[in-house]
Amino acid sequence: DVSPAALDVAAAMISALETIDRAARNAMVTELDDRTSEVTEYILQQQEQLGDDIQDLLVDISGDLHIDVIRSLQLMSMTILADEHGGTDPFAVLEYALDPDSTDDVLLVNLDSAGDVHSVTSAD
């Protein structure tokens, strides 16, 4: 059973999706400081797999490939786990992909019920 409070939080998150997306991308940028982070590993993996073709998937080229990849990630889905309201597990999961046809190569941004980023992981 899902509580009315959880449904209210889910509705608020959906209404604020643009703001939540921005916060998720900012969290990914913060992860770039750690060479062993899931975000850094994801970007390196995409570079290796795509080679020069990665440029074709970028929507904005600033000269900083890592930032350009994060800007170019497409939000593929948002899963709301309403039964996790108030718990320690993620309440919502955003799925991002650089190439929408490559469903295995995604980054997952886990959010708590306050809409704050809990963690960023890869689908592996």
Secondary structure as the mmCIF struct_conf table of DSSP 4:
data_model
#
loop_
_struct_conf.conf_type_id
_struct_conf.id
_struct_conf.beg_label_comp_id
_struct_conf.beg_label_asym_id
_struct_conf.beg_label_seq_id
_struct_conf.end_label_comp_id
_struct_conf.end_label_asym_id
_struct_conf.end_label_seq_id
HELX_RH_AL_P HELX_RH_AL_P1 PRO A 4 SER A 15
TURN_TY1_P TURN_TY1_P1 ALA A 16 ALA A 16
HELX_RH_AL_P HELX_RH_AL_P2 LEU A 17 GLU A 31
TURN_TY1_P TURN_TY1_P2 LEU A 32 ASP A 33
BEND BEND1 ASP A 34 ASP A 34
TURN_TY1_P TURN_TY1_P3 ARG A 35 THR A 36
BEND BEND2 SER A 37 SER A 37
HELX_RH_AL_P HELX_RH_AL_P3 GLU A 38 LEU A 50
HELX_RH_3T_P HELX_RH_3T_P1 GLY A 51 ASP A 53
HELX_RH_AL_P HELX_RH_AL_P4 ILE A 54 LEU A 57
BEND BEND3 VAL A 59 VAL A 59
BEND BEND4 GLY A 63 GLY A 63
HELX_RH_AL_P HELX_RH_AL_P5 LEU A 65 SER A 72
STRN STRN1 GLN A 74 ILE A 80
HELX_RH_3T_P HELX_RH_3T_P2 ALA A 82 GLU A 84
TURN_TY1_P TURN_TY1_P4 HIS A 85 GLY A 86
BEND BEND5 GLY A 87 ASP A 89
BEND BEND6 PHE A 91 PHE A 91
STRN STRN2 ALA A 92 ALA A 97
BEND BEND7 LEU A 98 ASP A 99
TURN_TY1_P TURN_TY1_P5 PRO A 100 ASP A 101
TURN_TY1_P TURN_TY1_P6 THR A 103 ASP A 104
BEND BEND8 ASP A 105 ASP A 105
STRN STRN3 VAL A 106 LEU A 111
TURN_TY1_P TURN_TY1_P7 SER A 113 ALA A 114
BEND BEND9 GLY A 115 GLY A 115
STRN STRN4 VAL A 117 SER A 122
#
